[in-house]
């Protein structure tokens, strides 16, 4: 489809360029033709005047031109002009065709990338939804055929179904959150915020999960005031903390730090988990991406959307996010946020 559209766009480029070129060629030819006719008339008048003045018999046209250095044959000049215009237009056709094909590709490339990304997103989302739905369907079908189903088994089935429904709800919430931050006209509520307040609020939200996994969350905060969206920045830290807890074994630590630098605040979330392989670094912020080599070996629940949302939040605040990790040692996410938001 992309190649077909590219060829169509190239054809339109060519049509417009050649129409303009042909129009200019007609104008040039018309002006040149008028000038040649004027020269022809002057040549004729000059010849007639010579015959009248010198009372000579008419000379052949070629001899007169040679003798009196008259202009060359008008028809021959006209033919050369036409040939030149044809050659020039052929060159324009070739150059415009190649340039148009190249420019059409450049023009359509972002659209192609967006369509490909949307198709990947739909495919990945469908796959993620299909897994819990298949689990729900299979469990219910098996128990439905069991004529000796007991009350305890029915309760167990309901509990499993609720767990799958919770997964579906978690996935749909994450998708809605990502869609919200990716809206082209999404506006952040900029207000003066305390970094300490945001960090403590985020830690409070993940306290239950930390206690459940027996992981200690520590923080070292150099307080600062930044301008940003309170809910968005809280979501950012909750995502990074939740990610650290999911991939850390029990009895480990997660450390949150903040430091003031020149015109920005540095936030780091460090865990002592399984780490991330360096080959996965370029992809960890992609939607639905989960490392097969390391993180997928754990029993952590997740759909690979959290870090994608985190990156979008940071971008909306005109900041940057990066990762440093060593397999088997731990992972550190580093966030730089400007103290004042630009107006762009």
Phi and psi restraints in degrees (value plus and minus 20) as a CYANA .aco file:
   2 UNK   PHI     -82.7   -42.7
   2 UNK   PSI     -64.6   -24.6
   3 UNK   PHI     -86.1   -46.1
   3 UNK   PSI     -58.8   -18.8
   4 UNK   PHI     -84.6   -44.6
   4 UNK   PSI     -63.7   -23.7
   5 UNK   PHI     -85.2   -45.2
   5 UNK   PSI     -57.9   -17.9
   6 UNK   PHI     -82.4   -42.4
   6 UNK   PSI     -62.0   -22.0
   7 UNK   PHI     -86.4   -46.4
   7 UNK   PSI     -58.8   -18.8
   8 UNK   PHI     -83.5   -43.5
   8 UNK   PSI     -64.5   -24.5
   9 UNK   PHI     -84.7   -44.7
   9 UNK   PSI     -58.7   -18.7
  10 UNK   PHI     -81.9   -41.9
  10 UNK   PSI     -61.5   -21.5
  11 UNK   PHI     -82.3   -42.3
  11 UNK   PSI     -60.0   -20.0
  12 UNK   PHI     -86.2   -46.2
  12 UNK   PSI     -62.0   -22.0
  13 UNK   PHI     -76.6   -36.6
  13 UNK   PSI     -67.8   -27.8
  14 UNK   PHI     -82.5   -42.5
  14 UNK   PSI     -63.5   -23.5
  15 UNK   PHI     -80.2   -40.2
  15 UNK   PSI     -64.8   -24.8
  16 UNK   PHI     -86.6   -46.6
  16 UNK   PSI     -67.3   -27.3
  17 UNK   PHI     -83.8   -43.8
  17 UNK   PSI     -64.5   -24.5
  18 UNK   PHI     -90.2   -50.2
  18 UNK   PSI     -51.9   -11.9
  19 UNK   PHI     -83.6   -43.6
  19 UNK   PSI     -64.3   -24.3
  20 UNK   PHI     -85.0   -45.0
  20 UNK   PSI     -63.9   -23.9
  21 UNK   PHI     -82.8   -42.8
  21 UNK   PSI     -63.0   -23.0
  22 UNK   PHI     -84.7   -44.7
  22 UNK   PSI     -59.6   -19.6
  23 UNK   PHI     -83.2   -43.2
  23 UNK   PSI     -65.1   -25.1
  24 UNK   PHI     -84.8   -44.8
  24 UNK   PSI     -57.3   -17.3
  25 UNK   PHI     -82.8   -42.8
  25 UNK   PSI     -61.3   -21.3
  26 UNK   PHI     -82.8   -42.8
  26 UNK   PSI     -62.1   -22.1
  27 UNK   PHI     -83.5   -43.5
  27 UNK   PSI     -65.5   -25.5
  28 UNK   PHI     -82.0   -42.0
  28 UNK   PSI     -64.5   -24.5
  29 UNK   PHI     -84.4   -44.4
  29 UNK   PSI     -61.0   -21.0
  30 UNK   PHI     -83.3   -43.3
  30 UNK   PSI     -64.6   -24.6
  31 UNK   PHI     -83.8   -43.8
  31 UNK   PSI     -64.5   -24.5
  32 UNK   PHI     -84.1   -44.1
  32 UNK   PSI     -59.3   -19.3
  33 UNK   PHI     -85.1   -45.1
  33 UNK   PSI     -61.6   -21.6
  34 UNK   PHI     -82.3   -42.3
  34 UNK   PSI     -61.1   -21.1
  35 UNK   PHI     -85.5   -45.5
  35 UNK   PSI     -59.4   -19.4
  36 UNK   PHI     -86.0   -46.0
  36 UNK   PSI     -59.3   -19.3
  37 UNK   PHI     -84.2   -44.2
  37 UNK   PSI     -59.1   -19.1
  38 UNK   PHI     -83.3   -43.3
  38 UNK   PSI     -62.7   -22.7
  39 UNK   PHI     -84.4   -44.4
  39 UNK   PSI     -59.3   -19.3
  40 UNK   PHI     -82.5   -42.5
  40 UNK   PSI     -61.1   -21.1
  41 UNK   PHI     -85.8   -45.8
  41 UNK   PSI     -61.4   -21.4
  42 UNK   PHI     -84.0   -44.0
  42 UNK   PSI     -58.5   -18.5
  43 UNK   PHI     -84.1   -44.1
  43 UNK   PSI     -61.4   -21.4
  44 UNK   PHI     -85.9   -45.9
  44 UNK   PSI     -64.8   -24.8
  45 UNK   PHI     -82.3   -42.3
  45 UNK   PSI     -59.0   -19.0
  46 UNK   PHI     -84.5   -44.5
  46 UNK   PSI     -61.2   -21.2
  47 UNK   PHI     -84.8   -44.8
  47 UNK   PSI     -64.1   -24.1
  48 UNK   PHI     -83.5   -43.5
  48 UNK   PSI     -58.1   -18.1
  49 UNK   PHI     -86.2   -46.2
  49 UNK   PSI     -56.8   -16.8
  50 UNK   PHI     -83.9   -43.9
  50 UNK   PSI     -62.8   -22.8
  51 UNK   PHI     -83.9   -43.9
  51 UNK   PSI     -59.9   -19.9
  52 UNK   PHI     -89.8   -49.8
  52 UNK   PSI     -61.9   -21.9
  53 UNK   PHI     -92.3   -52.3
  53 UNK   PSI     -61.3   -21.3
  54 UNK   PHI    -122.3   -82.3
  54 UNK   PSI     -20.3    19.7
  55 UNK   PHI      27.6    67.6
  55 UNK   PSI      22.8    62.8
  56 UNK   PHI    -119.2   -79.2
  56 UNK   PSI     132.3   172.3
  57 UNK   PHI     -85.7   -45.7
  57 UNK   PSI     132.9   172.9
  58 UNK   PHI     -77.8   -37.8
  58 UNK   PSI     113.1   153.1
  59 UNK   PHI    -114.5   -74.5
  59 UNK   PSI     135.1   175.1
  60 UNK   PHI     -78.6   -38.6
  60 UNK   PSI     127.9   167.9
  61 UNK   PHI     -78.7   -38.7
  61 UNK   PSI     -61.3   -21.3
  62 UNK   PHI     -85.4   -45.4
  62 UNK   PSI     -55.4   -15.4
  63 UNK   PHI     -90.8   -50.8
  63 UNK   PSI     -59.2   -19.2
  64 UNK   PHI     -83.8   -43.8
  64 UNK   PSI     -61.9   -21.9
  65 UNK   PHI     -83.6   -43.6
  65 UNK   PSI     -60.2   -20.2
  66 UNK   PHI     -91.7   -51.7
  66 UNK   PSI     -58.8   -18.8
  67 UNK   PHI     -92.1   -52.1
  67 UNK   PSI     -63.0   -23.0
  68 UNK   PHI    -124.0   -84.0
  68 UNK   PSI      -8.0    32.0
  69 UNK   PHI      35.3    75.3
  69 UNK   PSI      24.7    64.7
  70 UNK   PHI     -97.3   -57.3
  70 UNK   PSI     143.4   183.4
  71 UNK   PHI     -78.4   -38.4
  71 UNK   PSI     136.7   176.7
  72 UNK   PHI     -87.2   -47.2
  72 UNK   PSI     153.0   193.0
  73 UNK   PHI     -79.8   -39.8
  73 UNK   PSI     105.7   145.7
  74 UNK   PHI     -82.7   -42.7
  74 UNK   PSI     -62.6   -22.6
  75 UNK   PHI     -83.3   -43.3
  75 UNK   PSI     -56.9   -16.9
  76 UNK   PHI     -86.4   -46.4
  76 UNK   PSI     -61.2   -21.2
  77 UNK   PHI     -83.3   -43.3
  77 UNK   PSI     -61.6   -21.6
  78 UNK   PHI     -80.9   -40.9
  78 UNK   PSI     -61.2   -21.2
  79 UNK   PHI     -84.5   -44.5
  79 UNK   PSI     -60.1   -20.1
  80 UNK   PHI     -86.1   -46.1
  80 UNK   PSI     -57.5   -17.5
  81 UNK   PHI     -83.0   -43.0
  81 UNK   PSI     -65.5   -25.5
  82 UNK   PHI     -80.6   -40.6
  82 UNK   PSI     -64.5   -24.5
  83 UNK   PHI     -82.1   -42.1
  83 UNK   PSI     -62.8   -22.8
  84 UNK   PHI     -81.8   -41.8
  84 UNK   PSI     -63.8   -23.8
  85 UNK   PHI     -83.5   -43.5
  85 UNK   PSI     -58.1   -18.1
  86 UNK   PHI     -84.2   -44.2
  86 UNK   PSI     -64.1   -24.1
  87 UNK   PHI     -83.8   -43.8
  87 UNK   PSI     -65.0   -25.0
  88 UNK   PHI     -81.9   -41.9
  88 UNK   PSI     -64.7   -24.7
  89 UNK   PHI     -86.7   -46.7
  89 UNK   PSI     -53.5   -13.5
  90 UNK   PHI     -85.1   -45.1
  90 UNK   PSI     -62.0   -22.0
  91 UNK   PHI     -82.7   -42.7
  91 UNK   PSI     -62.8   -22.8
  92 UNK   PHI     -81.4   -41.4
  92 UNK   PSI     -60.7   -20.7
  93 UNK   PHI     -80.2   -40.2
  93 UNK   PSI     -64.6   -24.6
  94 UNK   PHI     -86.9   -46.9
  94 UNK   PSI     -70.3   -30.3
  95 UNK   PHI     -84.0   -44.0
  95 UNK   PSI     -63.5   -23.5
  96 UNK   PHI     -85.1   -45.1
  96 UNK   PSI     -56.4   -16.4
  97 UNK   PHI     -83.8   -43.8
  97 UNK   PSI     -68.0   -28.0
  98 UNK   PHI     -86.5   -46.5
  98 UNK   PSI     -64.2   -24.2
  99 UNK   PHI     -85.5   -45.5
  99 UNK   PSI     -61.2   -21.2
 100 UNK   PHI     -83.4   -43.4
 100 UNK   PSI     -60.1   -20.1
 101 UNK   PHI     -84.1   -44.1
 101 UNK   PSI     -62.0   -22.0
 102 UNK   PHI     -85.3   -45.3
 102 UNK   PSI     -67.8   -27.8
 103 UNK   PHI     -86.4   -46.4
 103 UNK   PSI     -54.8   -14.8
 104 UNK   PHI     -83.3   -43.3
 104 UNK   PSI     -59.9   -19.9
 105 UNK   PHI     -83.7   -43.7
 105 UNK   PSI     -62.5   -22.5
 106 UNK   PHI     -85.1   -45.1
 106 UNK   PSI     -58.3   -18.3
 107 UNK   PHI     -87.7   -47.7
 107 UNK   PSI     -61.4   -21.4
 108 UNK   PHI    -105.5   -65.5
 108 UNK   PSI     -34.5     5.5
 109 UNK   PHI     -77.0   -37.0
 109 UNK   PSI     -68.4   -28.4
 110 UNK   PHI     -82.1   -42.1
 110 UNK   PSI     -56.6   -16.6
 111 UNK   PHI     -86.6   -46.6
 111 UNK   PSI     -61.7   -21.7
 112 UNK   PHI     -82.2   -42.2
 112 UNK   PSI     -63.6   -23.6
 113 UNK   PHI     -81.6   -41.6
 113 UNK   PSI     -61.2   -21.2
 114 UNK   PHI     -85.4   -45.4
 114 UNK   PSI     -63.6   -23.6
 115 UNK   PHI     -85.1   -45.1
 115 UNK   PSI     -63.0   -23.0
 116 UNK   PHI     -81.8   -41.8
 116 UNK   PSI     -60.5   -20.5
 117 UNK   PHI     -86.1   -46.1
 117 UNK   PSI     -60.6   -20.6
 118 UNK   PHI     -83.8   -43.8
 118 UNK   PSI     -61.6   -21.6
 119 UNK   PHI     -84.0   -44.0
 119 UNK   PSI     -61.2   -21.2
 120 UNK   PHI     -83.3   -43.3
 120 UNK   PSI     -62.0   -22.0
 121 UNK   PHI     -82.0   -42.0
 121 UNK   PSI     -66.6   -26.6
 122 UNK   PHI     -82.3   -42.3
 122 UNK   PSI     -63.4   -23.4
 123 UNK   PHI     -83.4   -43.4
 123 UNK   PSI     -66.1   -26.1
 124 UNK   PHI     -86.4   -46.4
 124 UNK   PSI     -62.5   -22.5
 125 UNK   PHI     -84.0   -44.0
 125 UNK   PSI     -61.1   -21.1
 126 UNK   PHI     -81.5   -41.5
 126 UNK   PSI     -61.3   -21.3
 127 UNK   PHI     -84.1   -44.1
 127 UNK   PSI     -63.0   -23.0
 128 UNK   PHI     -86.6   -46.6
 128 UNK   PSI     -56.6   -16.6
 129 UNK   PHI     -92.1   -52.1
 129 UNK   PSI     -53.2   -13.2
 130 UNK   PHI     -85.9   -45.9
 130 UNK   PSI     -56.0   -16.0
 131 UNK   PHI     -80.7   -40.7
 131 UNK   PSI     -75.2   -35.2
 132 UNK   PHI     -87.5   -47.5
 132 UNK   PSI     -51.9   -11.9
 133 UNK   PHI     -86.2   -46.2
 133 UNK   PSI     -60.6   -20.6
 134 UNK   PHI     -83.8   -43.8
 134 UNK   PSI     -60.6   -20.6
 135 UNK   PHI     -82.0   -42.0
 135 UNK   PSI     -63.8   -23.8
 136 UNK   PHI     -80.6   -40.6
 136 UNK   PSI     -68.7   -28.7
 137 UNK   PHI     -83.1   -43.1
 137 UNK   PSI     -65.7   -25.7
 138 UNK   PHI     -82.6   -42.6
 138 UNK   PSI     -65.8   -25.8
 139 UNK   PHI     -82.4   -42.4
 139 UNK   PSI     -62.9   -22.9
 140 UNK   PHI     -88.8   -48.8
 140 UNK   PSI     -58.2   -18.2
 141 UNK   PHI     -84.8   -44.8
 141 UNK   PSI     -62.0   -22.0
 142 UNK   PHI     -83.0   -43.0
 142 UNK   PSI     -67.0   -27.0
 143 UNK   PHI     -92.2   -52.2
 143 UNK   PSI     -47.3    -7.3
 144 UNK   PHI     -87.2   -47.2
 144 UNK   PSI     -53.7   -13.7
 145 UNK   PHI    -101.8   -61.8
 145 UNK   PSI     -30.8     9.2
 146 UNK   PHI    -103.6   -63.6
 146 UNK   PSI      87.4   127.4
 147 UNK   PHI     -96.0   -56.0
 147 UNK   PSI     -33.7     6.3
 148 UNK   PHI    -126.6   -86.6
 148 UNK   PSI      10.4    50.4
 149 UNK   PHI     -84.6   -44.6
 149 UNK   PSI     106.1   146.1
 150 UNK   PHI    -114.0   -74.0
 150 UNK   PSI     148.3   188.3
 151 UNK   PHI     -83.1   -43.1
 151 UNK   PSI     -59.4   -19.4
 152 UNK   PHI     -83.6   -43.6
 152 UNK   PSI     -61.3   -21.3
 153 UNK   PHI     -86.2   -46.2
 153 UNK   PSI     -58.4   -18.4
 154 UNK   PHI     -83.8   -43.8
 154 UNK   PSI     -62.0   -22.0
 155 UNK   PHI     -84.8   -44.8
 155 UNK   PSI     -59.2   -19.2
 156 UNK   PHI     -83.4   -43.4
 156 UNK   PSI     -60.7   -20.7
 157 UNK   PHI     -82.2   -42.2
 157 UNK   PSI     -64.4   -24.4
 158 UNK   PHI     -82.4   -42.4
 158 UNK   PSI     -61.0   -21.0
 159 UNK   PHI     -81.9   -41.9
 159 UNK   PSI     -62.8   -22.8
 160 UNK   PHI     -84.4   -44.4
 160 UNK   PSI     -61.1   -21.1
 161 UNK   PHI     -84.1   -44.1
 161 UNK   PSI     -60.1   -20.1
 162 UNK   PHI     -82.4   -42.4
 162 UNK   PSI     -58.3   -18.3
 163 UNK   PHI     -83.0   -43.0
 163 UNK   PSI     -62.8   -22.8
 164 UNK   PHI     -87.1   -47.1
 164 UNK   PSI     -58.3   -18.3
 165 UNK   PHI     -83.8   -43.8
 165 UNK   PSI     -59.0   -19.0
 166 UNK   PHI     -82.2   -42.2
 166 UNK   PSI     -58.0   -18.0
 167 UNK   PHI     -84.2   -44.2
 167 UNK   PSI     -62.5   -22.5
 168 UNK   PHI     -83.0   -43.0
 168 UNK   PSI     -61.8   -21.8
 169 UNK   PHI     -84.3   -44.3
 169 UNK   PSI     -61.4   -21.4
 170 UNK   PHI     -82.0   -42.0
 170 UNK   PSI     -62.3   -22.3
 171 UNK   PHI     -85.3   -45.3
 171 UNK   PSI     -65.4   -25.4
 172 UNK   PHI     -84.6   -44.6
 172 UNK   PSI     -58.1   -18.1
 173 UNK   PHI     -83.0   -43.0
 173 UNK   PSI     -62.1   -22.1
 174 UNK   PHI     -85.1   -45.1
 174 UNK   PSI     -60.2   -20.2
 175 UNK   PHI     -85.2   -45.2
 175 UNK   PSI     -61.6   -21.6
 176 UNK   PHI     -84.8   -44.8
 176 UNK   PSI     -59.7   -19.7
 177 UNK   PHI     -84.7   -44.7
 177 UNK   PSI     -63.5   -23.5
 178 UNK   PHI     -83.9   -43.9
 178 UNK   PSI     -63.4   -23.4
 179 UNK   PHI     -82.3   -42.3
 179 UNK   PSI     -56.9   -16.9
 180 UNK   PHI     -83.0   -43.0
 180 UNK   PSI     -65.8   -25.8
 181 UNK   PHI     -94.4   -54.4
 181 UNK   PSI     -40.2    -0.2
 182 UNK   PHI    -113.2   -73.2
 182 UNK   PSI     -18.6    21.4
 183 UNK   PHI     -82.0   -42.0
 183 UNK   PSI     115.0   155.0
 184 UNK   PHI     -80.0   -40.0
 184 UNK   PSI     -53.1   -13.1
 185 UNK   PHI    -121.5   -81.5
 185 UNK   PSI       0.2    40.2
 186 UNK   PHI     -86.4   -46.4
 186 UNK   PSI     106.2   146.2
 187 UNK   PHI    -130.0   -90.0
 187 UNK   PSI     110.4   150.4
 188 UNK   PHI    -104.8   -64.8
 188 UNK   PSI     126.4   166.4
 189 UNK   PHI    -109.6   -69.6
 189 UNK   PSI      78.7   118.7
 190 UNK   PHI    -100.6   -60.6
 190 UNK   PSI     103.3   143.3
 191 UNK   PHI    -169.4  -129.4
 191 UNK   PSI     140.0   180.0
 192 UNK   PHI     -93.7   -53.7
 192 UNK   PSI     106.9   146.9
 193 UNK   PHI    -149.6  -109.6
 193 UNK   PSI     128.4   168.4
 194 UNK   PHI    -110.6   -70.6
 194 UNK   PSI     105.6   145.6
 195 UNK   PHI     -80.3   -40.3
 195 UNK   PSI     -60.2   -20.2
 196 UNK   PHI     -79.9   -39.9
 196 UNK   PSI     -63.5   -23.5
 197 UNK   PHI     -83.0   -43.0
 197 UNK   PSI     -61.6   -21.6
 198 UNK   PHI     -85.4   -45.4
 198 UNK   PSI     -64.7   -24.7
 199 UNK   PHI     -82.0   -42.0
 199 UNK   PSI     -66.7   -26.7
 200 UNK   PHI     -84.7   -44.7
 200 UNK   PSI     -57.1   -17.1
 201 UNK   PHI     -85.4   -45.4
 201 UNK   PSI     -61.1   -21.1
 202 UNK   PHI     -86.6   -46.6
 202 UNK   PSI     -62.3   -22.3
 203 UNK   PHI     -82.2   -42.2
 203 UNK   PSI     -58.4   -18.4
 204 UNK   PHI     -82.6   -42.6
 204 UNK   PSI     -56.3   -16.3
 205 UNK   PHI     -89.5   -49.5
 205 UNK   PSI     -48.9    -8.9
 206 UNK   PHI    -124.3   -84.3
 206 UNK   PSI     -10.8    29.2
 207 UNK   PHI     -80.0   -40.0
 207 UNK   PSI     -59.3   -19.3
 208 UNK   PHI     -84.0   -44.0
 208 UNK   PSI     -65.1   -25.1
 209 UNK   PHI     -84.3   -44.3
 209 UNK   PSI     -59.7   -19.7
 210 UNK   PHI     -83.1   -43.1
 210 UNK   PSI     -62.5   -22.5
 211 UNK   PHI     -86.7   -46.7
 211 UNK   PSI     -59.3   -19.3
 212 UNK   PHI     -83.1   -43.1
 212 UNK   PSI     -57.4   -17.4
 213 UNK   PHI    -113.3   -73.3
 213 UNK   PSI     -19.9    20.1
 214 UNK   PHI      38.4    78.4
 214 UNK   PSI      27.8    67.8
 215 UNK   PHI    -136.7   -96.7
 215 UNK   PSI     112.7   152.7
 216 UNK   PHI    -109.8   -69.8
 216 UNK   PSI     108.8   148.8
 217 UNK   PHI    -124.6   -84.6
 217 UNK   PSI      96.8   136.8
 218 UNK   PHI    -131.7   -91.7
 218 UNK   PSI     137.1   177.1
 219 UNK   PHI    -163.7  -123.7
 219 UNK   PSI     123.8   163.8
 220 UNK   PHI    -150.6  -110.6
 220 UNK   PSI      86.5   126.5
 221 UNK   PHI    -136.2   -96.2
 221 UNK   PSI     103.7   143.7
 222 UNK   PHI    -117.8   -77.8
 222 UNK   PSI      80.6   120.6
 223 UNK   PHI     -82.4   -42.4
 223 UNK   PSI     126.2   166.2
 224 UNK   PHI    -173.8  -133.8
 224 UNK   PSI     140.3   180.3
 225 UNK   PHI    -126.9   -86.9
 225 UNK   PSI     104.6   144.6
 226 UNK   PHI    -144.9  -104.9
 226 UNK   PSI     142.6   182.6
 227 UNK   PHI    -124.3   -84.3
 227 UNK   PSI     101.8   141.8
 228 UNK   PHI    -193.2  -153.2
 228 UNK   PSI    -194.4  -154.4
 229 UNK   PHI    -111.4   -71.4
 229 UNK   PSI     100.4   140.4
 230 UNK   PHI     -81.7   -41.7
 230 UNK   PSI     -69.0   -29.0
 231 UNK   PHI     -86.2   -46.2
 231 UNK   PSI     -60.2   -20.2
 232 UNK   PHI     -83.7   -43.7
 232 UNK   PSI     -65.6   -25.6
 233 UNK   PHI     -88.9   -48.9
 233 UNK   PSI     -54.0   -14.0
 234 UNK   PHI     -85.5   -45.5
 234 UNK   PSI     -63.7   -23.7
 235 UNK   PHI     -78.8   -38.8
 235 UNK   PSI     -60.7   -20.7
 236 UNK   PHI     -77.6   -37.6
 236 UNK   PSI     -70.4   -30.4
 237 UNK   PHI     -89.1   -49.1
 237 UNK   PSI     -56.8   -16.8
 238 UNK   PHI     -81.7   -41.7
 238 UNK   PSI     -62.0   -22.0
 239 UNK   PHI     -82.2   -42.2
 239 UNK   PSI     -66.9   -26.9
 240 UNK   PHI     -86.8   -46.8
 240 UNK   PSI     -59.6   -19.6
 241 UNK   PHI     -88.7   -48.7
 241 UNK   PSI     -63.0   -23.0
 242 UNK   PHI     -81.5   -41.5
 242 UNK   PSI     -60.6   -20.6
 243 UNK   PHI     -82.3   -42.3
 243 UNK   PSI     -62.7   -22.7
 244 UNK   PHI     -84.6   -44.6
 244 UNK   PSI     -61.1   -21.1
 245 UNK   PHI     -89.3   -49.3
 245 UNK   PSI     -59.0   -19.0
 246 UNK   PHI     -81.7   -41.7
 246 UNK   PSI     -57.1   -17.1
 247 UNK   PHI    -127.1   -87.1
 247 UNK   PSI       1.3    41.3
 248 UNK   PHI    -134.3   -94.3
 248 UNK   PSI     116.9   156.9
 249 UNK   PHI     -93.0   -53.0
 249 UNK   PSI     143.2   183.2
 250 UNK   PHI     -79.6   -39.6
 250 UNK   PSI     138.8   178.8
 251 UNK   PHI      48.1    88.1
 251 UNK   PSI       3.0    43.0
 252 UNK   PHI    -129.7   -89.7
 252 UNK   PSI    -198.2  -158.2
 253 UNK   PHI    -143.0  -103.0
 253 UNK   PSI     128.3   168.3
 254 UNK   PHI    -142.7  -102.7
 254 UNK   PSI     107.9   147.9
 255 UNK   PHI    -138.8   -98.8
 255 UNK   PSI     109.0   149.0
 256 UNK   PHI    -129.9   -89.9
 256 UNK   PSI     108.7   148.7
 257 UNK   PHI    -150.3  -110.3
 257 UNK   PSI     129.7   169.7
 258 UNK   PHI    -157.9  -117.9
 258 UNK   PSI     119.0   159.0
 259 UNK   PHI    -157.8  -117.8
 259 UNK   PSI     127.6   167.6
 260 UNK   PHI    -110.4   -70.4
 260 UNK   PSI     111.7   151.7
 261 UNK   PHI    -143.6  -103.6
 261 UNK   PSI    -195.7  -155.7
 262 UNK   PHI     -85.0   -45.0
 262 UNK   PSI      84.2   124.2
 263 UNK   PHI      55.7    95.7
 263 UNK   PSI     -12.9    27.1
 264 UNK   PHI    -171.4  -131.4
 264 UNK   PSI     149.8   189.8
 265 UNK   PHI    -138.4   -98.4
 265 UNK   PSI     113.3   153.3
 266 UNK   PHI    -122.3   -82.3
 266 UNK   PSI      99.1   139.1
 267 UNK   PHI    -132.8   -92.8
 267 UNK   PSI     113.0   153.0
 268 UNK   PHI    -150.4  -110.4
 268 UNK   PSI     120.0   160.0
 269 UNK   PHI    -142.9  -102.9
 269 UNK   PSI      93.6   133.6
 270 UNK   PHI    -136.2   -96.2
 270 UNK   PSI     112.3   152.3
 271 UNK   PHI    -141.4  -101.4
 271 UNK   PSI     151.8   191.8
 272 UNK   PHI    -137.1   -97.1
 272 UNK   PSI      21.6    61.6
 273 UNK   PHI    -108.9   -68.9
 273 UNK   PSI    -174.4  -134.4
 274 UNK   PHI     -98.4   -58.4
 274 UNK   PSI     -35.7     4.3
 275 UNK   PHI      61.8   101.8
 275 UNK   PSI     153.4   193.4
 276 UNK   PHI    -147.2  -107.2
 276 UNK   PSI     114.6   154.6
 277 UNK   PHI     -87.1   -47.1
 277 UNK   PSI     121.2   161.2
 278 UNK   PHI     -79.5   -39.5
 278 UNK   PSI     -49.8    -9.8
 279 UNK   PHI     -88.1   -48.1
 279 UNK   PSI     -36.5     3.5
 280 UNK   PHI    -110.6   -70.6
 280 UNK   PSI     -29.5    10.5
 281 UNK   PHI     -73.7   -33.7
 281 UNK   PSI     -64.3   -24.3
 282 UNK   PHI     -87.8   -47.8
 282 UNK   PSI     -33.5     6.5
 283 UNK   PHI    -133.9   -93.9
 283 UNK   PSI     -28.0    12.0
 284 UNK   PHI     -86.4   -46.4
 284 UNK   PSI     -39.2     0.8
 285 UNK   PHI    -114.7   -74.7
 285 UNK   PSI     -16.8    23.2
 286 UNK   PHI     -97.3   -57.3
 286 UNK   PSI     129.3   169.3
 287 UNK   PHI     -85.1   -45.1
 287 UNK   PSI     116.9   156.9
 288 UNK   PHI      46.3    86.3
 288 UNK   PSI     -10.0    30.0
 289 UNK   PHI    -103.2   -63.2
 289 UNK   PSI     109.6   149.6
 290 UNK   PHI    -158.5  -118.5
 290 UNK   PSI     111.8   151.8
 291 UNK   PHI     -84.3   -44.3
 291 UNK   PSI     105.0   145.0
 292 UNK   PHI     -97.2   -57.2
 292 UNK   PSI     -49.3    -9.3
 293 UNK   PHI     -96.0   -56.0
 293 UNK   PSI     -48.9    -8.9
 294 UNK   PHI    -149.1  -109.1
 294 UNK   PSI     -85.6   -45.6
 295 UNK   PHI     -90.4   -50.4
 295 UNK   PSI     -48.5    -8.5
 296 UNK   PHI     -91.6   -51.6
 296 UNK   PSI     -30.8     9.2
 297 UNK   PHI     -98.3   -58.3
 297 UNK   PSI     -32.8     7.2
 298 UNK   PHI    -107.8   -67.8
 298 UNK   PSI     151.8   191.8
 299 UNK   PHI    -114.9   -74.9
 299 UNK   PSI      -4.1    35.9
 300 UNK   PHI     -86.2   -46.2
 300 UNK   PSI     116.8   156.8
 301 UNK   PHI    -103.2   -63.2
 301 UNK   PSI     121.9   161.9
 302 UNK   PHI     148.2   188.2
 302 UNK   PSI     141.1   181.1
 303 UNK   PHI    -143.9  -103.9
 303 UNK   PSI     -12.8    27.2
 304 UNK   PHI      54.7    94.7
 304 UNK   PSI       5.5    45.5
 305 UNK   PHI    -125.6   -85.6
 305 UNK   PSI     -44.7    -4.7
 306 UNK   PHI     -77.1   -37.1
 306 UNK   PSI     -70.7   -30.7
 307 UNK   PHI     -88.4   -48.4
 307 UNK   PSI     -50.0   -10.0
 308 UNK   PHI     -85.1   -45.1
 308 UNK   PSI     -61.5   -21.5
 309 UNK   PHI     -85.2   -45.2
 309 UNK   PSI     -63.4   -23.4
 310 UNK   PHI     -78.6   -38.6
 310 UNK   PSI     -64.4   -24.4
 311 UNK   PHI     -82.6   -42.6
 311 UNK   PSI     -60.5   -20.5
 312 UNK   PHI     -85.0   -45.0
 312 UNK   PSI     -60.4   -20.4
 313 UNK   PHI     -81.6   -41.6
 313 UNK   PSI     -64.2   -24.2
 314 UNK   PHI     -82.8   -42.8
 314 UNK   PSI     -63.0   -23.0
 315 UNK   PHI     -82.6   -42.6
 315 UNK   PSI     -59.3   -19.3
 316 UNK   PHI     -84.9   -44.9
 316 UNK   PSI     -44.2    -4.2
 317 UNK   PHI    -115.4   -75.4
 317 UNK   PSI     -10.0    30.0
 318 UNK   PHI      41.0    81.0
 318 UNK   PSI      13.8    53.8
 319 UNK   PHI    -130.3   -90.3
 319 UNK   PSI    -184.2  -144.2
 320 UNK   PHI    -161.3  -121.3
 320 UNK   PSI     132.5   172.5
 321 UNK   PHI    -155.6  -115.6
 321 UNK   PSI     118.2   158.2
 322 UNK   PHI    -162.8  -122.8
 322 UNK   PSI     152.6   192.6
 323 UNK   PHI    -154.9  -114.9
 323 UNK   PSI     125.7   165.7
 324 UNK   PHI    -153.9  -113.9
 324 UNK   PSI     107.1   147.1
 325 UNK   PHI    -171.3  -131.3
 325 UNK   PSI     133.6   173.6
 326 UNK   PHI    -157.1  -117.1
 326 UNK   PSI     106.0   146.0
 327 UNK   PHI     -77.8   -37.8
 327 UNK   PSI     109.0   149.0
 328 UNK   PHI      63.4   103.4
 328 UNK   PSI     -25.5    14.5
 329 UNK   PHI    -132.3   -92.3
 329 UNK   PSI     -69.4   -29.4
 330 UNK   PHI     131.8   171.8
 330 UNK   PSI     157.6   197.6
 331 UNK   PHI    -151.6  -111.6
 331 UNK   PSI     122.4   162.4
 332 UNK   PHI    -146.8  -106.8
 332 UNK   PSI     104.1   144.1
 333 UNK   PHI    -119.5   -79.5
 333 UNK   PSI     110.0   150.0
 334 UNK   PHI    -135.7   -95.7
 334 UNK   PSI     103.7   143.7
 335 UNK   PHI    -140.5  -100.5
 335 UNK   PSI     107.2   147.2
 336 UNK   PHI    -127.6   -87.6
 336 UNK   PSI     103.7   143.7
 337 UNK   PHI    -143.7  -103.7
 337 UNK   PSI     109.6   149.6
 338 UNK   PHI     -87.9   -47.9
 338 UNK   PSI     125.3   165.3
 339 UNK   PHI     -85.6   -45.6
 339 UNK   PSI     -60.5   -20.5
 340 UNK   PHI    -135.7   -95.7
 340 UNK   PSI     115.6   155.6
 341 UNK   PHI    -100.7   -60.7
 341 UNK   PSI     119.6   159.6
 342 UNK   PHI     -93.8   -53.8
 342 UNK   PSI     142.9   182.9
 343 UNK   PHI    -109.9   -69.9
 343 UNK   PSI     -15.2    24.8
